[in-house]
Amino acid sequence: MLATVTNIAEYTVTELAFALKRTVEDAFGLVRVRGELSGFKKAASGHLYFALKDDKSVLDAVAWRTLAPKLTFEPADGLEVICTGKLTTYPGRSKYQLVVERIEPAGLGALMALLEQRKRMLAAEGLFAPERKRPLPFLPEVVGVITSPTGAVIRDILHRLADRFPRRVVVWPVLVQGEGAAEQVAAAIEGFSALPPGGPVPRPDVLIVARGGGSIEDLWAFNEERVARAAAACTIPLISAVGHETDTTLIDFVADRRAPTPTAAAEMAVPVRRDLVLQVEALQARLEHAMDRRLDVLGQQLDGLARGLPRPEMVLGMAAQRLDDLGERLKLRSPTELVRLQGERLEARAARLEELVRDRIRHAESGLECQTDRLAPALITSRVELLRPRLAREAQALGTAITTVLRRKSERLEASVRQLEALSHTRVLERGYAIIKGRTDGHVLPRLAAVGVESELTVVFADGELAVRRADQPTRTKPKPRHADAKDEVGPQGRLL
């Protein structure tokens, strides 16, 4: 028979469960556990449930929903992580679990695996496609820089921009490392992209996202998916200048251009002003040289064409001769004389027509007289009445014909007068030409050889004449007349005649 034990404390199930809970929490208040994620799921409430396991054991874990937005990577089964939290029990199931306060990938291998996973996902969405890359502006007016305001990076960028081509710079200060850095960088990219043109804050023409070198953990903010998607959605051409030349982050694949260093990013953003000045001067010199050569070629072509043209004095000489000929003919038959002759012809034709009419009337009257004996008075009267309208019509038709002929002759005469006036030498003189005549005979001198020894010439202008004297002929002086009572002076040699 067993003895009754009376000195052992008695617990209820709940008391014992909570006693174990306090003991576990006191002994393992804060622990770091390394293991592989298994059975990861996110509940509708936002809490995360998963297990940590190794090759021998399994530990249940839970992360409250307040931790989910702080994760810097996407948890997945099979990923090795390090979880920091406190160990506790769950009395309702008689099980213990780890309440996780922080999750981070376990070591460089895990980070690289996570990076490759994100890279494959973004590449499958086409965010790395070359056709998405936009060209950088040749000379931006405003350069936006997203970086830390206290580091050496911003000083290097400003110094390089001032050396190459000073531009206006707008800096958006952000954290470039640690918790919250990815959110600030993504917000800065989105903020610059949302600026309206012409607003109080100038909208940049190009963006530079820059950070100095560091380890993969230090640069991890630029490997976050949110930063990569913000860079892909940016409406401003973006240059990524994160780390050194050997460092590569996800934003480098999404950006329009990747610079090996922040200083190189500034060199990509703006050209060298001095180089542009030299290039413009060289282009100006080439343009001036090309214009000179073109003018020389055109001048040579013009000289060649001029040699093929007739001499102006020959063309004017023939026109002057024709003008003289027409002038002589015009003197013989002036417009007044032509009008008089045409008038005489018209008067003669009118007289002949009137005579013809009178002959017809006399013929008709004589015929009536010859037939008086045979015709009754009534018949004669009716005959005359019949002939009178006919004679009136013929007289009217004759008058119309005369008027038409006179009008046509007058129009032809006016056309001849206008043609003669157009060919008149006075019209040529009104255009600035002049006629040279000799003073002695009044003949026109069309050539220099025709002047001969003529010393005095007459220049005929449109509004008058001008007497001129040749400059190459000496002026003849008339001898003074001798008075009748003047006595001849006799020299010592005497008078010969």
Salt bridges, closest charged atoms under 4 A:
GLU25 OE2 - LYS21 NZ 3.12
ASP60 OD2 - LYS95 NZ 2.81
GLU80 OE2 - ARG34 NE 2.69
GLU104 OE2 - ARG32 NH1 3.21
GLU104 OE1 - ARG102 NH2 3.90
GLU116 OE2 - LYS119 NZ 3.58
GLU125 OE1 - ARG229 NH1 2.75
GLU141 OE1 - ARG167 NH1 3.39
ASP163 OD2 - HIS159 NE2 3.06
GLU224 OE1 - ARG118 NH1 3.33
GLU225 OE2 - ARG229 NE 2.85
ASP252 OD2 - ARG258 NE 3.27
ASP256 OD2 - ARG134 NH2 2.92
GLU267 OE2 - ARG160 NE 3.45
GLU313 OE2 - ARG311 NH2 2.31
GLU328 OE2 - LYS331 NZ 3.89
GLU337 OE2 - ARG340 NH2 2.28
GLU344 OE2 - ARG340 NH1 2.40
GLU355 OE1 - ARG358 NH2 2.72
GLU355 OE2 - ARG362 NH2 3.45
ASP359 OD1 - ARG362 NH2 2.04
GLU385 OE2 - ARG388 NH1 3.78
GLU394 OE1 - ARG360 NH1 3.14
GLU394 OE2 - ARG390 NE 3.44
ASP441 OD2 - HIS443 ND1 3.44
GLU456 OE2 - ARG469 NH2 2.86
ASP472 OD2 - ARG470 NH2 2.68
ASP488 OD1 - ARG482 NH2 2.25
ASP488 OD2 - ARG495 NH1 2.58
